[in-house]
Amino acid sequence: MADVLNAPLHAGRPWPLGAASTGTGVNFAVWAPDATAVELCLFDDSGCVEQARLTLPACSEGVWHGFLPGGRPGIVYGLRAHGPWAPQQGHRFNPAKLLLDPWAHEVVGRYGRQAPGPVDDPQQAAALAAELALHVGSSPDDPNRPDPRDNAATALKARVPAPELRRPRPRRPRVPAELTVLYEAHVRGLTMAHPDVPPDLRGSYAALAHPAMIAHYKALGITTLSLLPLHFRADEAALQLRGLANHWGYSPIAWLAPEPRYASGRPGTTPGDELMDAIDALHAEGLEVIIDVVFNHSAEVDRLGPTLSLRGLANAHYYHLGPHGAYLNWTGCGNAVKLAEPRVVELVLGALRHWAGRYRVDGFRFDLATTLARDRHGHFDPNAGLFAALQADPLLSRLKWIAEPWDIGAGGYQLGAFPPGWREWNDQYRDTLRSWWLQRQGDRGSFAHRFAASSGQFHHRGRAPTASVNFICAHDGFTLRDLVSFEHKHNLANGEHNRDGHHHNASVNCGVEGDTTSPAVLALRHRLQRALLATLLLSQGTPMLLAGDEIGHSQQGNNNAYCQDNATTRLAWPITDAALLACTRRLLALRRRHPALRQACWLVGPSDTGAAATVRWLEPDGSPLCGEAWQAEHGALAIWLHAAPHDPACAAGGADPAPVLILINRDPASCRFTLPAGAWQEQFDSDQPDGHPASADRLAPAHLDCPGRTLRVLVDDPTCGGVS
């Protein structure tokens, strides 16, 4: 190493960005267009001792670069950027603060504490506060001056990556859009309490693909894990000082590096290798993996936040700034990343290609995606550069893209405005269905619109019904069980005096707030959970199930558990609601078997253009639902569905093209339905704990009673043996 440290840097080349081994050395390239100089700092293997400081000798169009002869993979390094300290002009250069390479594949070190825990000891709390304050670029005495204290000893560093070794990899499952069922989960929360996962693997990447977990996914019937962020994060100082951590992971600082806190730590493994092995194992079982990516903001927060990477290299270019250099906070997280800047788009695309190429993920869910499409003036552009680049990329264009189609800035709500190829989280589906079943509010027209994949938002520009990602619950909000158990959020454990989290949840407690032993209350809660699950999993579009909802997981009323790395967010596998799990499995089996429930084309009514009808909306007496009856706040209707023969949904193996009839009664009183002509056999009854109807082995009569707050499903096929 000594000979390397003493070797002068050659000019090298301005590409690729980051650190790249060539066999004879390492090329370093970093974009810092307003810097006057950039230094490469080399450290020992621990990352604690700075051993050399070398100035990058060349700058090409804003990229500083240099070649280290004899350099090799594994070298630990950081960056120091020189330039003006002029916050009001957007410049925050401070060479006293070591910076992490934005293109780092592996991060060495930590920012503050790595795990939540008490900070009751005053000396411990003061030491932590002092350590965190050391990473703020501005002086603690005067924010208009840079802090001269060097933070290298505890700053985040990068490790030079080794060239990727080629190895046989399983084929991507490439699940068709109409068959996709998303399962939103957190790596740690999903497996930490699973009794069949070995204790040393729980909460890890490896646990995701443990045979016990794979057996659950496959028996359940999901096709695609949608994982909360996996990239390296830096927990907010305010959380750390409260003894908490950003459990969800929405505080990124290294977009290409996997979070090491999710690694098992087994000897001979690295976080990246463990994650890669897990995804390969899931692919081998036909399961896809989508990851949540957070490119809208960074962990550097606002002007009082730490200077860790982007801020110290090119603050005026990486972030949207307002007058006097103020950070525009469209994300609610202190800053907003400026993807109107081509070099920032380059970084994001590089990160996406890295996750898609090295780790072979099958798609991405883009957090607060509206921010990603804001131009230099802050306006949403549906033809933004990132979107065009994704569409043109030969690898990324073939993957699944899901947008969270909003942020909190002006014009931030953009549901339905994303281009073809995108799916979008449909919060209007969530709100309509919660109001329908729990509040008994909303008319049948609104319900039908959401059930049929929200054509008002998505039926344009050639988009398919699968563009609507339907959900009742997500990580952000109540779980399904809590949705029917709490009328108010209970977030005191977050340390924000219950001010955080959604205030409007359209939830009910069924007569008792929280836990109860009342048989009547519990019966109603179970009935509503089954009705909500049934509606979600039988609607047109792409369903997303929150992990744990199928087993009755509760967060005890916390609807914003982002900082709860504890029993609150760990799925309670030992107390699984077996009946609810069986019910969910039955629903997903129905969806998989019957293409009428998952059509790739938009539903066509009997009055539309002479085409064969794929849907009929019916009154309980069997007559067509029409006219003003749509707007009546009546809680009962029937839906007849039949997939068109040319619909791609019919091509799936084992598909049964028989018509399907869904009876819906949200009202408390039982409702009698007159069935259309056909040999109807009941397949699902949400009045039953496991969804298995009592009459599944025989043909249904001409009239069928649907109890209050329930849903029933029938199939027109006398030879059908039912769903086991």
Secondary structure as the mmCIF struct_conf table of DSSP 4:
data_model
#
loop_
_struct_conf.conf_type_id
_struct_conf.id
_struct_conf.beg_label_comp_id
_struct_conf.beg_label_asym_id
_struct_conf.beg_label_seq_id
_struct_conf.end_label_comp_id
_struct_conf.end_label_asym_id
_struct_conf.end_label_seq_id
HELX_RH_AL_P HELX_RH_AL_P1 ALA A 2 ASN A 6
BEND BEND1 ALA A 7 ALA A 7
HELX_LH_PP_P HELX_LH_PP_P1 PRO A 8 LEU A 9
STRN STRN1 HIS A 10 HIS A 10
BEND BEND2 PRO A 14 PRO A 14
BEND BEND3 PRO A 16 LEU A 17
STRN STRN2 GLY A 18 SER A 21
BEND BEND4 GLY A 23 THR A 24
STRN STRN3 GLY A 25 TRP A 31
TURN_TY1_P TURN_TY1_P1 PRO A 33 ASP A 34
BEND BEND5 THR A 36 THR A 36
STRN STRN4 ALA A 37 PHE A 43
TURN_TY1_P TURN_TY1_P2 ASP A 45 SER A 46
BEND BEND6 GLY A 47 GLY A 47
BEND BEND7 VAL A 49 VAL A 49
STRN STRN5 GLU A 50 THR A 55
STRN STRN6 ALA A 58 SER A 60
TURN_TY1_P TURN_TY1_P3 GLU A 61 GLY A 62
STRN STRN7 VAL A 63 PRO A 69
TURN_TY1_P TURN_TY1_P4 GLY A 70 GLY A 70
TURN_TY1_P TURN_TY1_P5 PRO A 73 GLY A 74
STRN STRN8 VAL A 76 HIS A 82
STRN STRN9 TRP A 85 ALA A 86
HELX_RH_3T_P HELX_RH_3T_P1 PRO A 87 GLN A 89
TURN_TY1_P TURN_TY1_P6 GLY A 90 GLY A 90
STRN STRN10 HIS A 91 ARG A 92
TURN_TY1_P TURN_TY1_P7 PRO A 95 ALA A 96
BEND BEND8 LYS A 97 LYS A 97
STRN STRN11 LEU A 99 LEU A 99
TURN_TY1_P TURN_TY1_P8 PRO A 102 TRP A 103
BEND BEND9 HIS A 105 GLU A 106
STRN STRN12 VAL A 107 VAL A 108
BEND BEND10 GLY A 109 GLY A 109
BEND BEND11 TYR A 111 GLY A 112
BEND BEND12 GLN A 114 ALA A 115
BEND BEND13 ASP A 121 ASP A 121
HELX_RH_AL_P HELX_RH_AL_P2 PRO A 122 ALA A 133
TURN_TY1_P TURN_TY1_P9 LEU A 134 HIS A 135
STRN STRN13 VAL A 136 VAL A 136
BEND BEND14 GLY A 137 GLY A 137
STRN STRN14 SER A 138 SER A 138
BEND BEND15 PRO A 140 ASP A 141
TURN_TY1_P TURN_TY1_P10 PRO A 143 ASN A 144
BEND BEND16 ARG A 145 ARG A 145
STRN STRN15 PRO A 146 PRO A 146
HELX_RH_3T_P HELX_RH_3T_P2 ALA A 152 THR A 154
BEND BEND17 ALA A 155 ALA A 155
STRN STRN16 LYS A 157 ARG A 159
HELX_LH_PP_P HELX_LH_PP_P2 VAL A 160 ARG A 166
HELX_LH_PP_P HELX_LH_PP_P3 PRO A 170 ARG A 172
HELX_RH_3T_P HELX_RH_3T_P3 ALA A 177 LEU A 179
STRN STRN17 LEU A 182 ALA A 185
HELX_RH_AL_P HELX_RH_AL_P3 VAL A 187 THR A 191
TURN_TY1_P TURN_TY1_P11 MET A 192 ALA A 193
TURN_TY1_P TURN_TY1_P12 PRO A 195 ASP A 196
BEND BEND18 VAL A 197 VAL A 197
TURN_TY1_P TURN_TY1_P13 PRO A 199 GLY A 203
BEND BEND19 SER A 204 SER A 204
HELX_RH_AL_P HELX_RH_AL_P4 TYR A 205 LEU A 208
TURN_TY1_P TURN_TY1_P14 ALA A 209 ALA A 209
BEND BEND20 HIS A 210 HIS A 210
HELX_RH_AL_P HELX_RH_AL_P5 PRO A 211 LEU A 220
TURN_TY1_P TURN_TY1_P15 GLY A 221 GLY A 221
STRN STRN18 THR A 224 LEU A 227
HELX_LH_PP_P HELX_LH_PP_P4 LEU A 228 PRO A 229
STRN STRN19 HIS A 231 ARG A 233
HELX_RH_AL_P HELX_RH_AL_P6 ALA A 237 LEU A 241
TURN_TY1_P TURN_TY1_P16 ARG A 242 GLY A 243
TURN_TY1_P TURN_TY1_P17 HIS A 247 TRP A 248
STRN STRN20 PRO A 252 PRO A 258
HELX_LH_PP_P HELX_LH_PP_P5 GLU A 259 GLU A 259
HELX_RH_3T_P HELX_RH_3T_P4 PRO A 260 TYR A 262
BEND BEND21 ALA A 263 ALA A 263
TURN_TY1_P TURN_TY1_P18 PRO A 267 GLY A 268
HELX_RH_AL_P HELX_RH_AL_P7 PRO A 271 ALA A 284
TURN_TY1_P TURN_TY1_P19 GLU A 285 GLY A 286
STRN STRN21 GLU A 288 VAL A 293
BEND BEND22 ASN A 296 ASN A 296
TURN_TY1_P TURN_TY1_P20 ALA A 299 GLU A 300
BEND BEND23 ASP A 302 ASP A 302
TURN_TY1_P TURN_TY1_P21 ARG A 303 LEU A 304
BEND BEND24 GLY A 305 GLY A 305
STRN STRN22 PRO A 306 PRO A 306
BEND BEND25 SER A 309 SER A 309
HELX_RH_AL_P HELX_RH_AL_P8 LEU A 310 TYR A 318
STRN STRN23 TYR A 319 TYR A 319
STRN STRN24 LEU A 321 LEU A 321
HELX_RH_3T_P HELX_RH_3T_P5 PRO A 323 GLY A 325
HELX_LH_PP_P HELX_LH_PP_P6 ALA A 326 ALA A 326
STRN STRN25 TYR A 327 TYR A 327
HELX_LH_PP_P HELX_LH_PP_P7 LEU A 328 LEU A 328
BEND BEND26 TRP A 330 GLY A 334
STRN STRN26 VAL A 337 VAL A 337
TURN_TY1_P TURN_TY1_P22 LEU A 339 ALA A 340
BEND BEND27 GLU A 341 GLU A 341
HELX_RH_AL_P HELX_RH_AL_P9 PRO A 342 GLY A 357
TURN_TY1_P TURN_TY1_P23 ARG A 358 ARG A 358
BEND BEND28 TYR A 359 TYR A 359
STRN STRN27 GLY A 363 PHE A 366
TURN_TY1_P TURN_TY1_P24 ASP A 367 LEU A 368
HELX_RH_AL_P HELX_RH_AL_P10 ALA A 369 LEU A 372
TURN_TY1_P TURN_TY1_P25 ALA A 373 ALA A 373
STRN STRN28 ARG A 374 ARG A 374
TURN_TY1_P TURN_TY1_P26 ARG A 376 HIS A 377
BEND BEND29 GLY A 378 GLY A 378
STRN STRN29 PHE A 380 PHE A 380
TURN_TY1_P TURN_TY1_P27 PRO A 382 ASN A 383
HELX_RH_AL_P HELX_RH_AL_P11 GLY A 385 ALA A 392
TURN_TY1_P TURN_TY1_P28 PRO A 394 LEU A 395
HELX_RH_3T_P HELX_RH_3T_P6 LEU A 396 ARG A 398
BEND BEND30 LEU A 399 LEU A 399
STRN STRN30 LYS A 400 ALA A 403
BEND BEND31 ILE A 408 GLY A 409
TURN_TY1_P TURN_TY1_P29 ALA A 410 GLY A 411
TURN_TY1_P TURN_TY1_P30 LEU A 415 GLY A 416
BEND BEND32 PHE A 418 PHE A 418
HELX_LH_PP_P HELX_LH_PP_P8 PRO A 419 PRO A 419
TURN_TY1_P TURN_TY1_P31 PRO A 420 GLY A 421
STRN STRN31 TRP A 422 ASN A 426
HELX_RH_AL_P HELX_RH_AL_P12 ASP A 427 ARG A 434
HELX_RH_PI_P HELX_RH_PI_P1 SER A 435 GLN A 439
BEND BEND33 GLY A 442 GLY A 442
HELX_RH_AL_P HELX_RH_AL_P13 ARG A 444 PHE A 451
TURN_TY1_P TURN_TY1_P32 ALA A 452 ALA A 453
HELX_RH_AL_P HELX_RH_AL_P14 SER A 455 PHE A 458
BEND BEND34 HIS A 459 HIS A 460
TURN_TY1_P TURN_TY1_P33 ARG A 461 GLY A 462
HELX_RH_3T_P HELX_RH_3T_P7 PRO A 465 ALA A 467
STRN STRN32 SER A 468 ASN A 470
BEND BEND35 ILE A 472 ILE A 472
BEND BEND36 HIS A 475 GLY A 477
HELX_RH_AL_P HELX_RH_AL_P15 LEU A 480 LEU A 483
TURN_TY1_P TURN_TY1_P34 VAL A 484 SER A 485
BEND BEND37 GLU A 487 HIS A 488
HELX_RH_3T_P HELX_RH_3T_P8 LEU A 492 ASN A 494
TURN_TY1_P TURN_TY1_P35 GLY A 495 GLY A 495
BEND BEND38 GLU A 496 GLU A 496
TURN_TY1_P TURN_TY1_P36 HIS A 497 ASN A 498
BEND BEND39 ASP A 500 GLY A 501
BEND BEND40 HIS A 503 HIS A 503
TURN_TY1_P TURN_TY1_P37 CYS A 510 GLY A 511
BEND BEND41 VAL A 512 GLY A 514
HELX_RH_AL_P HELX_RH_AL_P16 PRO A 519 LEU A 538
BEND BEND42 SER A 539 GLY A 541
STRN STRN33 THR A 542 LEU A 546
TURN_TY1_P TURN_TY1_P38 ALA A 547 GLY A 552
TURN_TY1_P TURN_TY1_P39 GLN A 556 GLY A 557
BEND BEND43 ASN A 559 ASN A 559
TURN_TY1_P TURN_TY1_P40 TYR A 562 CYS A 563
BEND BEND44 ASN A 566 ASN A 566
TURN_TY1_P TURN_TY1_P41 ALA A 567 THR A 569
BEND BEND45 ARG A 570 ARG A 570
HELX_RH_3T_P HELX_RH_3T_P9 TRP A 573 ILE A 575
HELX_RH_AL_P HELX_RH_AL_P17 ALA A 578 ARG A 593
HELX_RH_3T_P HELX_RH_3T_P10 PRO A 595 LEU A 597
BEND BEND46 ARG A 598 ARG A 598
BEND BEND47 ALA A 600 CYS A 601
TURN_TY1_P TURN_TY1_P42 PRO A 606 SER A 607
BEND BEND48 ASP A 608 ASP A 608
TURN_TY1_P TURN_TY1_P43 THR A 609 GLY A 610
HELX_LH_PP_P HELX_LH_PP_P9 ALA A 611 ALA A 613
BEND BEND49 THR A 614 THR A 614
STRN STRN34 VAL A 615 LEU A 618
TURN_TY1_P TURN_TY1_P44 PRO A 620 ASP A 621
BEND BEND50 GLY A 622 SER A 623
STRN STRN35 PRO A 624 PRO A 624
HELX_LH_PP_P HELX_LH_PP_P10 LEU A 625 LEU A 625
HELX_RH_3T_P HELX_RH_3T_P11 GLY A 627 TRP A 630
TURN_TY1_P TURN_TY1_P45 GLN A 631 GLN A 631
BEND BEND51 ALA A 632 ALA A 632
STRN STRN36 ALA A 636 LEU A 641
TURN_TY1_P TURN_TY1_P46 PRO A 645 HIS A 646
BEND BEND52 ASP A 647 ASP A 647
HELX_RH_3T_P HELX_RH_3T_P12 PRO A 648 ALA A 651
BEND BEND53 ALA A 652 ALA A 652
TURN_TY1_P TURN_TY1_P47 GLY A 653 GLY A 654
STRN STRN37 VAL A 660 ASN A 665
BEND BEND54 ASP A 667 ALA A 669
STRN STRN38 CYS A 671 THR A 674
HELX_LH_PP_P HELX_LH_PP_P11 LEU A 675 PRO A 676
BEND BEND55 ALA A 677 GLY A 678
STRN STRN39 TRP A 680 ASP A 685
TURN_TY1_P TURN_TY1_P48 SER A 686 ASP A 687
BEND BEND56 GLN A 688 GLN A 688
TURN_TY1_P TURN_TY1_P49 PRO A 689 ASP A 690
BEND BEND57 GLY A 691 GLY A 691
TURN_TY1_P TURN_TY1_P50 ALA A 694 ASP A 697
BEND BEND58 ARG A 698 ARG A 698
STRN STRN40 LEU A 699 LEU A 699
BEND BEND59 ALA A 702 ALA A 702
STRN STRN41 HIS A 703 CYS A 706
TURN_TY1_P TURN_TY1_P51 GLY A 708 ARG A 709
STRN STRN42 THR A 710 ASP A 716
TURN_TY1_P TURN_TY1_P52 PRO A 718 THR A 719
#
